[in-house]
């Protein structure tokens, strides 16, 4: 279904190759041809659903249940059971104020807007991170297949599920806020599958900096880059545009000078030509918004070229 939304000038991402089923992952089953009377609400907190060969099963009524024709019962890695009703997500209407925003995604700052706003994806608290490390060390020492190891594995999965739930809730809030406030949203066109690919290489050609690349991959995935854009496209279809990401972090939004030396640190940007100072991620978000408007003015053809490219020797200055 995602191939149908891919622009014709872009090559769709290759699907993942088939793999063997693993115990504890993607556990569940799907029920189709659901009648309206198969789902009933008992009170403000609980409801029941009719599962074939099981009868009426009670579940926590956490949100409004849509008029779905199918549902899926799943069991996550933390051992929790969920029931999900299939429905087409609703879109949010455009505010009609003509506002345009550029969105820059990072690791230290998860989302930076061209308006100057900064957002950080939630993580585990320090006490939770310490407990996670202790549990992971305990898991590495325990015998595979033992009951104690299974209890430790469930405790680790529960902490990771808690972090994922917080990140998912944060993504929903940020995407809803952007879809309601801005008419056009410009984001970088990033190939996340390639960016988060392992660098370990092969036995014949082993990779370099494998541990550093693994840490970078974890940071990208923990920031929720892909899910944020997916939810934006679901809530604001046709109002989210992808632009080329080249030189957005090295370009001065004030004068257009491109220089690697202008990016003094992760958060500091000072143009070597005009002296403009700004937060590096906010400066990049402004460049994304400007690049998107240029592409839109050209009718969506091509990407804007650098305005003032630095000499080759200038980029080597520390």
C-alpha positions in Angstrom: 0.0 0.0 0.0 2.9 2.4 0.7 4.1 2.0 -2.9 1.0 3.7 -4.2 2.0 6.9 -2.3 5.6 7.0 -3.6 6.2 9.9 -6.0 6.9 8.6 -9.6 10.4 10.2 -9.6 11.5 8.2 -6.5 12.3 4.6 -6.3 10.3 2.7 -3.6 12.2 1.0 -0.8 12.8 -2.7 -1.4 10.7 -4.9 0.9 12.4 -6.9 3.6 13.2 -10.5 2.6 11.0 -13.2 4.2 12.4 -14.7 7.4 11.5 -17.6 9.7 8.9 -17.1 12.4 10.3 -16.4 15.8 8.7 -17.3 19.1 7.5 -14.3 21.1 7.4 -12.0 18.1 4.3 -10.9 16.2 2.2 -13.4 18.1 -1.5 -13.1 17.4 -4.4 -13.8 15.0 -6.9 -11.8 12.9 -10.6 -12.1 12.9 -12.6 -10.9 9.9 -16.3 -10.4 9.1 -17.1 -8.8 12.5 -20.7 -7.9 13.2 -21.6 -4.7 15.1 -22.9 -6.8 18.0 -19.6 -8.6 18.4 -18.2 -5.7 20.4 -20.0 -4.4 23.5 -19.2 -1.9 26.2 -19.8 -2.9 29.7 -19.0 0.3 31.5 -16.7 3.3 31.2 -13.6 1.2 31.6 -14.3 -2.3 30.2 -15.7 -3.9 27.1 -16.1 -7.4 25.6 -15.4 -8.8 22.2 -16.6 -12.0 20.7 -13.6 -14.3 19.8 -14.5 -17.4 17.8 -13.9 -20.7 19.8 -13.2 -18.6 22.9 -16.4 -16.7 23.5 -16.7 -13.2 25.1 -13.3 -11.8 26.1 -13.1 -8.7 28.3 -10.6 -5.9 27.4 -9.8 -2.5 28.6 -11.8 0.2 26.8 -8.9 2.7 26.3 -10.4 4.6 23.3 -13.5 4.8 21.1 -13.9 1.6 19.1 -14.7 2.3 15.4 -17.1 0.4 13.3 -14.5 -2.0 12.1 -15.0 -5.1 10.0 -12.0 -6.9 11.4 -9.7 -6.9 14.4 -6.4 -8.5 15.5 -5.5 -9.9 18.8 -1.7 -9.7 19.5 0.7 -10.5 22.2 3.7 -8.2 22.5 7.2 -9.2 23.8 6.3 -8.1 27.3 3.6 -10.7 27.5 0.7 -8.2 27.2 -2.4 -9.0 25.1 -4.0 -6.3 22.9 -6.9 -6.1 20.6 -6.7 -3.7 17.7 -9.7 -2.8 15.5 -8.9 -2.0 11.8 -10.1 1.4 10.7 -9.0 4.1 8.3 -7.4 6.9 10.3 -9.1 10.3 10.2 -7.2 13.3 8.8 -6.9 16.7 10.3 -8.2 19.7 8.3 -5.7 22.4 7.3 -5.8 25.6 9.4 -5.9 27.8 6.3 -3.5 30.3 7.7 -0.8 29.9 5.0 1.8 29.0 7.6 4.8 27.0 6.4 7.3 25.1 8.7 10.5 23.2 8.1 11.2 20.2 10.3 14.8 19.1 11.1 15.3 15.7 12.8 18.2 15.1 15.0 19.5 12.9 17.9 20.2 15.3 20.7 17.3 17.4 19.6 14.7 15.0 18.1 12.7 17.7 16.2 13.6 21.3 15.5 11.2 23.6 13.8 12.0 26.7 11.6 9.9 28.7 14.2 12.7 28.1 16.8 10.9 25.4 18.7 12.8 22.3 19.9 11.4 19.0 20.9 13.0 16.0 22.6 11.6 12.5 22.4 11.0 11.0 25.9 13.4 8.3 27.2 13.6 6.1 30.2 14.3 7.9 33.5 17.8 7.5 35.1 16.5 4.9 37.6 14.8 3.0 34.8 18.0 3.0 32.7 20.0 1.7 35.6 17.5 -1.1 36.2 17.6 -1.9 32.5 21.4 -2.3 32.5 21.2 -4.6 35.6 18.6 -6.7 34.0 20.5 -7.0 30.8 23.6 -8.1 32.6 21.6 -10.6 34.6 20.0 -11.9 31.4 23.4 -12.5 29.8 24.5 -14.7 32.7 21.4 -16.8 33.0 20.9 -20.2 31.3 18.9 -20.2 28.1 15.6 -21.9 28.5 15.3 -21.5 32.3 12.3 -19.9 34.0 14.4 -17.3 35.7 15.8 -16.2 32.4 12.3 -15.9 31.0 11.2 -13.7 34.0 14.2 -11.5 33.4 13.5 -11.3 29.7 9.9 -10.2 30.4 11.2 -7.5 32.8 13.6 -6.2 30.1 10.8 -6.2 27.5 8.4 -4.4 29.8 10.9 -1.5 30.3 11.5 -1.3 26.6 7.8 -1.3 25.9 7.3 1.5 28.4 9.9 3.6 26.5 8.3 2.7 23.1 4.9 3.7 24.4 6.2 7.1 25.6 7.8 7.7 22.3 4.7 6.7 20.4 2.5 9.0 22.5 5.0 11.9 22.0 5.0 11.3 18.3 1.2 11.4 18.2 1.1 14.7 20.1 3.8 16.4 18.0 2.4 15.3 14.7 -1.1 16.4 15.7 0.2 19.8 16.8 2.1 20.3 13.5 -0.9 19.2 11.4 -3.2 21.6 13.1 -0.9 24.7 13.1 0.6 24.7 9.6 -0.7 24.4 6.1 2.6 23.1 4.6 5.2 20.9 6.4 8.6 20.3 4.8 10.8 17.5 6.0 14.1 16.0 4.8 14.0 13.2 2.4 16.0 10.6 4.3 16.5 6.9 3.5 16.3 5.7 7.1 16.8 2.0 6.2 20.2 2.8 4.7 21.1 5.2 7.4 20.5 2.6 10.2 22.2 -0.3 8.4 24.8 -2.1 10.3 28.5 -1.4 9.6 29.9 -4.8 10.7 30.6 -5.9 7.1 31.6 -9.4 6.2 34.3 -11.9 7.2 36.3 -11.0 4.1 35.7 -7.2 4.5 35.0 -6.4 8.1 33.6 -2.9 8.8 35.2 -0.1 10.8 33.7 1.8 13.7 31.0 -0.8 14.2 30.3 0.1 17.8 30.1 3.9 17.0 27.7 3.2 14.1 25.6 0.9 16.3 25.2 3.7 18.8 24.3 6.2 16.0 21.7 3.7 14.7 20.1 3.4 18.2 20.0 7.1 18.6 18.2 7.5 15.2 15.7 4.8 16.0 15.1 6.2 19.5 14.3 9.6 18.1 11.3 8.2 16.1 12.3 9.9 12.8 10.3 7.5 10.6 7.2 7.2 12.6 6.9 11.0 13.0 6.8 11.6 9.2 4.5 8.6 8.7 2.0 10.0 11.1 2.3 13.5 9.6 1.5 12.1 6.2 -1.5 10.2 7.7 -2.9 13.2 9.5 -2.1 15.8 6.8 -2.1 14.1 3.5 -0.9 16.2 0.6 0.5 18.9 3.0 3.8 17.1 3.8 6.6 17.6 1.3 10.0 16.0 1.3 13.0 18.0 0.2 16.7 17.1 -0.5 18.7 17.0 2.7 22.1 18.0 1.1 23.9 21.0 2.8 20.9 21.9 5.0 23.1 21.8 8.1 26.0 23.7 6.6 24.1 26.5 4.9 23.6 29.9 6.5 20.0 30.8 6.3 20.8 34.5 6.3 23.3 34.8 3.4 23.3 31.3 1.8 27.0 30.6 2.4 27.8 26.9 2.6 30.7 26.0 4.8 31.4 23.0 7.0 33.3 25.3 9.4 30.2 27.3 10.2 28.8 24.3 12.2 30.9 24.9 15.3 29.3 22.2 17.4 26.2 20.1 17.6 24.0 23.0 18.7 26.0 26.1 17.6 26.1 27.6 14.1 28.1 30.7 13.3 28.4 31.7 9.7 32.0 32.4 8.7 30.9 34.9 6.0 28.3 37.1 7.7 28.7 36.1 11.3 25.0 35.0 11.7 24.6 33.0 14.9 21.8 30.5 15.6 20.9 27.1 16.9 22.3 24.7 14.4 19.1 22.6 14.2 16.9 25.6 13.9 19.1 27.0 11.1 18.8 23.7 9.3 15.0 23.7 9.7 14.8 27.2 8.2 16.9 25.9 5.2 14.5 23.0 4.8 11.5 25.4 4.7 13.2 27.7 2.2 14.3 24.7 0.0 10.7 23.4 0.1 9.3 26.7 -1.0 11.8 27.0 -3.9 10.9 23.5 -5.1 7.2 24.3 -4.8 7.8 27.5 -6.9 9.4 25.4 -9.6 6.4 23.1 -9.7 8.1 20.3 -7.8 10.9 19.8 -10.3 14.4 19.4 -9.1 16.0 20.7 -5.9 17.5 24.1 -5.2 21.2 24.4 -5.8 23.6 25.9 -3.2 23.7 29.7 -3.4 27.3 30.3 -2.4 29.5 27.2 -2.2 32.7 27.5 -0.2 36.2 26.8 -1.8 37.4 23.2 -1.4 40.1 24.2 1.1 37.8 26.1 3.4 35.9 23.0 4.4 39.0 21.5 6.0 39.3 24.3 8.6 38.5 23.0 12.0 
